[in-house]
Amino acid sequence: MLFNSIEFALFLPIVFIFYWFITQKSLKSQNFLIVIVSYIFYGWWDWRFLSLIILSSFVDYFIGLKLSKIQKPNVRKLLLIISLVVNLGILGLFKYFNFFIDNFVYAFSTIGIEMQKTSLNIILPVGISFYTFQTLSYTIDVYKRKLNPTKDIIAFFAFVSFFPQLVAGPIERATNLLPQFYKKRSFNYYTATDGMRQILWGLFKKIVIADNAAYYANDIFNNYTDYNGSTLILGAIFFAFQIYGDFSGYSDIAIGTAKLFGFNLMRNFAYPYFSRDIAEFWRRWHISLSTWFRDYVYIPLGGSKGSTFQKIRNIFIIFVVSGFWHGAKWTFIVWGALNAFYFLPLMLLKKNRKNTEIVAENSFFPSIKEIFGIAITFFLTIIAWIFFRSENVSMAVNYIINIFSVDLFQFPIFPKTIIFFIVFMVSIEWIQRKRKHGLQFDDDKIPTWLRWIIYFTFIFIIFYFGGTQEEFIYFQF
């Protein structure tokens, strides 16, 4: 079920009414309702894939209980391995099986050995990478004794399948989200109001920014040999804002929806295109995934400790694995490796924690140095996005080569409306950069009449200037 669909517009208020007016007196009933509506929400695409979520939930629930009762290190490690094998095995089968088979056959063909290729005609379940990592965070934290296992199976199933963030994040930690299912929740008008504003802001970014930018980005990327270099740069910029509006828009809608039901989800984006270096960018982009890899892969590998070789190795592992998480394509792997190259000098020079405060924190305008840092970081980011967007590595390389052709300085072909709305969004985010989303404000500082003018203005823009409905990009991951 898409957030920007009529079905969800009907689904959400019905669930809201049942949740607060029918099941409010019983915490277990509320949690059970969340499980049911989450399965309906996910099964809207293909009900058969519900079996995978249910299997992962059962496996990790019972392994968590066993980990609490068994003290022998070898047995506990075996239980953790079982959880990893089941969850990553399902993920690998559906997402990576054909990739490995194709590359295995190709590798042998290069040395003259022809092999029969066997591939599976399978559909990638929506959001499988997200809920797999979410449930794994529970098992790993219980194994490390950072979290007490739950005996409440309904709460655990609700944690795994919570519909606002089920298919595209944020990837919640069990230590943050699971305890919220144990506590009685009461309706908070101001939190719900802020949630509605965040939903509205997310819909604007998705429908007006991402869907319109997608139309032009798709045309330019699909016909890149027909355009001059400046237009190709514009195509990469359009994709940069497409993926940002699409994914951060989804996160805003998810976080805002969770607030309507009394839940607090982690922030997933913190205005990443205002970053002054690549390290800052990765602290602000897809925060739930980058911190997941940091805590469960990078730090266990040794993190930034050890020899220079180990530091470099760990950086490349974390970025390449992050790229591979996005999909079974070499373009994603190259995208991850390219970001590792970007990050490496900062880490080796110990400047990766240089920009941790908000840009232009004590002034409205950034300094010349900050402008330069933001521009360089954005340029490096869109070069990497070209690999992310391209069908294959060869296309990405040719796209970049065509950018730096003799017609680079010709005037680009561009649509004025989408440029205006991108500038409009960026301007609002700059003004609101100290807040968590573009429409977050204090009610007592803005008159009621002005607030409603803001709401109806955004609603009008969404309905009148919204692009053709596009599926969320991250559903495929």
BARO-829967 format. One record per residue (C-alpha): x, y negated, z negated; residue in three letters; residue number from 1. Coordinates in steps of 0.2 Angstrom, whole numbers, plus 5000, padded with zeros to 4 digits. Layout:
BEGIN
X,Y,Z,ALA,NUM
...
This chain:
BEGIN
5000,5000,5000,MET,1
5007,4983,5005,LEU,2
5008,4969,4993,PHE,3
5003,4957,5008,ASN,4
4987,4968,5013,SER,5
4969,4967,5010,ILE,6
4969,4983,5002,GLU,7
4981,4977,4988,PHE,8
4971,4961,4986,ALA,9
4956,4972,4982,LEU,10
4966,4985,4972,PHE,11
4974,4972,4960,LEU,12
4959,4964,4952,PRO,13
4950,4981,4950,ILE,14
4965,4988,4941,VAL,15
4966,4972,4931,PHE,16
4948,4973,4925,ILE,17
4949,4992,4921,PHE,18
4966,4989,4912,TYR,19
4960,4974,4901,TRP,20
4942,4977,4899,PHE,21
4939,4995,4898,ILE,22
4956,5003,4892,THR,23
4962,4989,4881,GLN,24
4958,4997,4864,LYS,25
4969,5012,4868,SER,26
4987,5011,4872,LEU,27
4987,5029,4879,LYS,28
4972,5026,4890,SER,29
4981,5010,4897,GLN,30
4997,5021,4901,ASN,31
4986,5035,4908,PHE,32
4977,5022,4919,LEU,33
4994,5015,4925,ILE,34
5000,5033,4930,VAL,35
4983,5036,4940,ILE,36
4983,5019,4949,VAL,37
5002,5020,4952,SER,38
4999,5037,4961,TYR,39
4985,5030,4971,ILE,40
4996,5015,4976,PHE,41
5010,5026,4981,TYR,42
4999,5040,4989,GLY,43
4991,5027,5000,TRP,44
5006,5030,5012,TRP,45
5007,5049,5011,ASP,46
5000,5058,4996,TRP,47
5011,5073,5000,ARG,48
5026,5063,4993,PHE,49
5018,5062,4976,LEU,50
5025,5079,4973,SER,51
5043,5072,4973,LEU,52
5039,5059,4960,ILE,53
5030,5071,4949,ILE,54
5044,5084,4951,LEU,55
5057,5071,4946,SER,56
5047,5065,4931,SER,57
5044,5083,4925,PHE,58
5063,5088,4927,VAL,59
5070,5072,4918,ASP,60
5056,5072,4904,TYR,61
5060,5090,4899,PHE,62
5079,5088,4901,ILE,63
5078,5073,4890,GLY,64
5069,5083,4876,LEU,65
5082,5097,4878,LYS,66
5097,5084,4876,LEU,67
5090,5078,4860,SER,68
5090,5096,4852,LYS,69
5106,5103,4859,ILE,70
5123,5097,4852,GLN,71
5135,5108,4862,LYS,72
5144,5096,4874,PRO,73
5145,5109,4888,ASN,74
5127,5113,4887,VAL,75
5122,5095,4887,ARG,76
5134,5092,4902,LYS,77
5125,5106,4911,LEU,78
5108,5098,4908,LEU,79
5114,5082,4915,LEU,80
5121,5090,4930,ILE,81
5104,5099,4933,ILE,82
5096,5082,4932,SER,83
5109,5075,4945,LEU,84
5107,5089,4956,VAL,85
5088,5089,4957,VAL,86
5086,5071,4959,ASN,87
5101,5067,4971,LEU,88
5098,5084,4980,GLY,89
5080,5078,4984,ILE,90
5087,5061,4989,LEU,91
5101,5069,4999,GLY,92
5089,5081,5008,LEU,93
5077,5068,5014,PHE,94
5089,5053,5017,LYS,95
5106,5060,5022,TYR,96
5104,5078,5028,PHE,97
5103,5073,5047,ASN,98
5117,5060,5045,PHE,99
5129,5073,5038,PHE,100
5124,5086,5051,ILE,101
5126,5074,5066,ASP,102
5143,5068,5060,ASN,103
5149,5086,5056,PHE,104
5144,5092,5074,VAL,105
5152,5076,5081,TYR,106
5168,5079,5072,ALA,107
5170,5097,5078,PHE,108
5166,5091,5096,SER,109
5180,5079,5096,THR,110
5193,5094,5094,ILE,111
5184,5104,5108,GLY,112
5173,5115,5097,ILE,113
5154,5114,5102,GLU,114
5142,5118,5088,MET,115
5123,5120,5088,GLN,116
5116,5105,5080,LYS,117
5102,5108,5067,THR,118
5092,5093,5061,SER,119
5076,5092,5051,LEU,120
5061,5082,5057,ASN,121
5057,5074,5041,ILE,122
5050,5058,5035,ILE,123
5059,5047,5023,LEU,124
5048,5045,5007,PRO,125
5045,5027,5004,VAL,126
5055,5020,4989,GLY,127
5064,5037,4985,ILE,128
5081,5028,4982,SER,129
5072,5016,4969,PHE,130
5063,5028,4958,TYR,131
5077,5041,4959,THR,132
5089,5029,4952,PHE,133
5076,5023,4939,GLN,134
5073,5041,4932,THR,135
5092,5045,4933,LEU,136
5095,5030,4921,SER,137
5084,5038,4908,TYR,138
5094,5055,4909,THR,139
5111,5047,4909,ILE,140
5107,5035,4894,ASP,141
5099,5049,4884,VAL,142
5115,5060,4888,TYR,143
5126,5046,4882,LYS,144
5115,5044,4866,ARG,145
5111,5026,4871,LYS,146
5092,5030,4871,LEU,147
5082,5041,4861,ASN,148
5072,5053,4872,PRO,149
5053,5051,4873,THR,150
5040,5064,4868,LYS,151
5026,5054,4875,ASP,152
5024,5062,4893,ILE,153
5011,5049,4898,ILE,154
5022,5034,4894,ALA,155
5037,5043,4903,PHE,156
5027,5046,4919,PHE,157
5021,5028,4918,ALA,158
5039,5022,4917,PHE,159
5044,5032,4932,VAL,160
5029,5027,4943,SER,161
5025,5010,4937,PHE,162
5017,5003,4953,PHE,163
5023,4985,4954,PRO,164
5041,4990,4956,GLN,165
5039,5008,4962,LEU,166
5044,5007,4980,VAL,167
5056,4993,4981,ALA,168
5062,4988,4964,GLY,169
5068,4980,4953,PRO,170
5076,4997,4948,ILE,171
5072,4996,4930,GLU,172
5083,5004,4916,ARG,173
5074,5015,4904,ALA,174
5081,5005,4889,THR,175
5071,4990,4895,ASN,176
5055,4996,4903,LEU,177
5051,5013,4894,LEU,178
5050,5005,4876,PRO,179
5037,4993,4883,GLN,180
5025,5008,4886,PHE,181
5026,5012,4867,TYR,182
5020,4995,4861,LYS,183
5002,4988,4861,LYS,184
5000,4975,4874,ARG,185
4989,4959,4873,SER,186
4984,4948,4886,PHE,187
4994,4931,4887,ASN,188
4986,4918,4897,TYR,189
5002,4908,4900,TYR,190
5012,4923,4905,THR,191
4998,4929,4917,ALA,192
4997,4911,4924,THR,193
5016,4911,4927,ASP,194
5014,4929,4935,GLY,195
5001,4922,4947,MET,196
5013,4908,4952,ARG,197
5027,4920,4955,GLN,198
5016,4931,4966,ILE,199
5011,4916,4976,LEU,200
5029,4911,4978,TRP,201
5034,4929,4983,GLY,202
5020,4929,4996,LEU,203
5026,4913,5003,PHE,204
5043,4920,5005,LYS,205
5037,4936,5013,LYS,206
5023,4930,5024,ILE,207
5029,4913,5030,VAL,208
5048,4914,5029,ILE,209
5052,4933,5031,ALA,210
5039,4937,5044,ASP,211
5042,4922,5055,ASN,212
5061,4924,5054,ALA,213
5059,4942,5058,ALA,214
5050,4937,5075,TYR,215
5065,4927,5081,TYR,216
5079,4938,5073,ALA,217
5072,4953,5081,ASN,218
5071,4944,5098,ASP,219
5089,4938,5097,ILE,220
5097,4954,5091,PHE,221
5087,4965,5103,ASN,222
5093,4953,5118,ASN,223
5109,4947,5111,TYR,224
5118,4948,5128,THR,225
5106,4935,5135,ASP,226
5109,4921,5122,TYR,227
5124,4909,5119,ASN,228
5135,4910,5104,GLY,229
5126,4896,5094,SER,230
5109,4905,5096,THR,231
5117,4921,5090,LEU,232
5123,4912,5075,ILE,233
5105,4906,5072,LEU,234
5099,4924,5075,GLY,235
5111,4930,5061,ALA,236
5105,4916,5050,ILE,237
5086,4920,5053,PHE,238
5090,4938,5048,PHE,239
5099,4932,5032,ALA,240
5083,4923,5027,PHE,241
5072,4937,5034,GLN,242
5080,4949,5022,ILE,243
5081,4937,5008,TYR,244
5063,4931,5009,GLY,245
5057,4949,5012,ASP,246
5066,4957,4997,PHE,247
5066,4943,4985,SER,248
5048,4940,4989,GLY,249
5044,4958,4985,TYR,250
5053,4957,4969,SER,251
5044,4941,4964,ASP,252
5027,4949,4968,ILE,253
5032,4964,4958,ALA,254
5038,4954,4943,ILE,255
5023,4943,4944,GLY,256
5011,4958,4945,THR,257
5019,4966,4930,ALA,258
5017,4950,4920,LYS,259
4998,4952,4923,LEU,260
4998,4968,4913,PHE,261
5010,4963,4899,GLY,262
5026,4969,4906,PHE,263
5043,4961,4908,ASN,264
5053,4967,4922,LEU,265
5071,4962,4925,MET,266
5076,4948,4937,ARG,267
5082,4954,4954,ASN,268
5087,4938,4963,PHE,269
5095,4922,4956,ALA,270
5096,4911,4972,TYR,271
5110,4921,4979,PRO,272
5113,4909,4994,TYR,273
5119,4895,4982,PHE,274
5134,4906,4977,SER,275
5151,4899,4978,ARG,276
5160,4915,4981,ASP,277
5156,4933,4985,ILE,278
5158,4939,4967,ALA,279
5145,4927,4962,GLU,280
5134,4932,4977,PHE,281
5134,4950,4970,TRP,282
5129,4944,4953,ARG,283
5114,4935,4961,ARG,284
5109,4947,4975,TRP,285
5099,4963,4971,HIS,286
5104,4962,4953,ILE,287
5096,4978,4947,SER,288
5105,4989,4960,LEU,289
5122,4980,4958,SER,290
5121,4982,4939,THR,291
5116,5000,4940,TRP,292
5131,5004,4951,PHE,293
5142,4994,4939,ARG,294
5136,5003,4923,ASP,295
5134,5021,4930,TYR,296
5148,5022,4943,VAL,297
5160,5008,4943,TYR,298
5164,5007,4924,ILE,299
5164,5027,4922,PRO,300
5178,5026,4936,LEU,301
5188,5014,4926,GLY,302
5181,4998,4932,GLY,303
5194,4984,4933,SER,304
5206,4994,4921,LYS,305
5221,5004,4927,GLY,306
5233,5002,4941,SER,307
5231,4990,4956,THR,308
5228,5006,4966,PHE,309
5214,5012,4955,GLN,310
5206,4994,4954,LYS,311
5206,4994,4973,ILE,312
5199,5011,4974,ARG,313
5185,5008,4962,ASN,314
5180,4992,4972,ILE,315
5179,5001,4988,PHE,316
5170,5016,4981,ILE,317
5156,5005,4973,ILE,318
5153,4994,4988,PHE,319
5154,5009,5001,VAL,320
5142,5019,4990,VAL,321
5131,5004,4988,SER,322
5131,5002,5007,GLY,323
5127,5021,5009,PHE,324
5113,5019,4997,TRP,325
5104,5008,5009,HIS,326
5104,5021,5023,GLY,327
5112,5035,5032,ALA,328
5120,5024,5045,LYS,329
5138,5019,5048,TRP,330
5132,5001,5049,THR,331
5128,5001,5031,PHE,332
5144,5009,5026,ILE,333
5154,4996,5036,VAL,334
5143,4982,5028,TRP,335
5148,4989,5011,GLY,336
5166,4990,5015,ALA,337
5167,4973,5023,LEU,338
5160,4966,5006,ASN,339
5173,4976,4997,ALA,340
5186,4967,5008,PHE,341
5178,4950,5004,TYR,342
5178,4954,4985,PHE,343
5195,4961,4984,LEU,344
5206,4945,4984,PRO,345
5195,4938,4970,LEU,346
5197,4953,4959,MET,347
5216,4954,4962,LEU,348
5218,4936,4958,LEU,349
5207,4938,4943,LYS,350
5195,4925,4950,LYS,351
5179,4936,4952,ASN,352
5172,4928,4936,ARG,353
5176,4910,4940,LYS,354
5158,4905,4945,ASN,355
5147,4911,4932,THR,356
5137,4895,4928,GLU,357
5123,4887,4938,ILE,358
5129,4878,4953,VAL,359
5129,4859,4950,ALA,360
5123,4862,4933,GLU,361
5125,4844,4926,ASN,362
5120,4835,4942,SER,363
5108,4835,4956,PHE,364
5120,4836,4970,PHE,365
5134,4849,4972,PRO,366
5152,4843,4973,SER,367
5162,4844,4989,ILE,368
5171,4859,4983,LYS,369
5155,4868,4979,GLU,370
5147,4864,4996,ILE,371
5163,4871,5004,PHE,372
5162,4887,4993,GLY,373
5143,4889,4997,ILE,374
5146,4887,5016,ALA,375
5161,4899,5016,ILE,376
5151,4912,5006,THR,377
5136,4910,5017,PHE,378
5146,4912,5033,PHE,379
5154,4928,5026,LEU,380
5138,4935,5021,THR,381
5129,4932,5038,ILE,382
5144,4940,5047,ILE,383
5141,4955,5035,ALA,384
5122,4955,5038,TRP,385
5125,4957,5057,ILE,386
5132,4975,5053,PHE,387
5117,4978,5042,PHE,388
5105,4973,5055,ARG,389
5113,4980,5070,SER,390
5108,4997,5077,GLU,391
5126,5003,5077,ASN,392
5143,4997,5074,VAL,393
5147,4994,5092,SER,394
5132,4983,5094,MET,395
5138,4973,5078,ALA,396
5155,4971,5085,VAL,397
5149,4965,5102,ASN,398
5137,4953,5094,TYR,399
5151,4945,5084,ILE,400
5162,4944,5100,ILE,401
5148,4936,5109,ASN,402
5146,4923,5096,ILE,403
5164,4917,5098,PHE,404
5162,4915,5117,SER,405
5164,4900,5128,VAL,406
5146,4894,5126,ASP,407
5148,4894,5106,LEU,408
5146,4875,5106,PHE,409
5131,4874,5118,GLN,410
5115,4868,5110,PHE,411
5106,4883,5102,PRO,412
5088,4889,5107,ILE,413
5078,4887,5091,PHE,414
5060,4886,5085,PRO,415
5057,4870,5074,LYS,416
5043,4877,5063,THR,417
5053,4891,5055,ILE,418
5068,4880,5053,ILE,419
5057,4867,5043,PHE,420
5050,4881,5032,PHE,421
5067,4888,5028,ILE,422
5073,4870,5023,VAL,423
5057,4868,5013,PHE,424
5060,4884,5003,MET,425
5079,4881,5001,VAL,426
5075,4863,4994,SER,427
5062,4870,4982,ILE,428
5074,4883,4976,GLU,429
5088,4870,4974,TRP,430
5077,4859,4963,ILE,431
5071,4875,4953,GLN,432
5088,4883,4952,ARG,433
5088,4883,4933,LYS,434
5072,4892,4933,ARG,435
5067,4910,4937,LYS,436
5057,4906,4953,HIS,437
5051,4892,4964,GLY,438
5034,4889,4956,LEU,439
5039,4890,4938,GLN,440
5035,4874,4929,PHE,441
5028,4868,4912,ASP,442
5009,4865,4912,ASP,443
5011,4851,4900,ASP,444
5022,4841,4912,LYS,445
5011,4843,4928,ILE,446
4993,4837,4928,PRO,447
4980,4850,4931,THR,448
4974,4842,4947,TRP,449
4992,4842,4954,LEU,450
4995,4860,4950,ARG,451
4979,4865,4960,TRP,452
4985,4854,4974,ILE,453
5001,4864,4974,ILE,454
4992,4881,4974,TYR,455
4980,4877,4988,PHE,456
4994,4869,4998,THR,457
5004,4886,4997,PHE,458
4988,4896,5000,ILE,459
4985,4885,5016,PHE,460
5003,4887,5022,ILE,461
5002,4906,5020,ILE,462
4986,4908,5029,PHE,463
4989,4895,5043,TYR,464
5008,4898,5046,PHE,465
5011,4916,5041,GLY,466
5019,4927,5053,GLY,467
5014,4944,5060,THR,468
5013,4956,5046,GLN,469
5029,4966,5044,GLU,470
5032,4980,5033,GLU,471
5045,4976,5019,PHE,472
5062,4980,5025,ILE,473
5067,4989,5009,TYR,474
5053,5002,5010,PHE,475
5065,5012,5022,GLN,476
5078,5013,5008,PHE,477
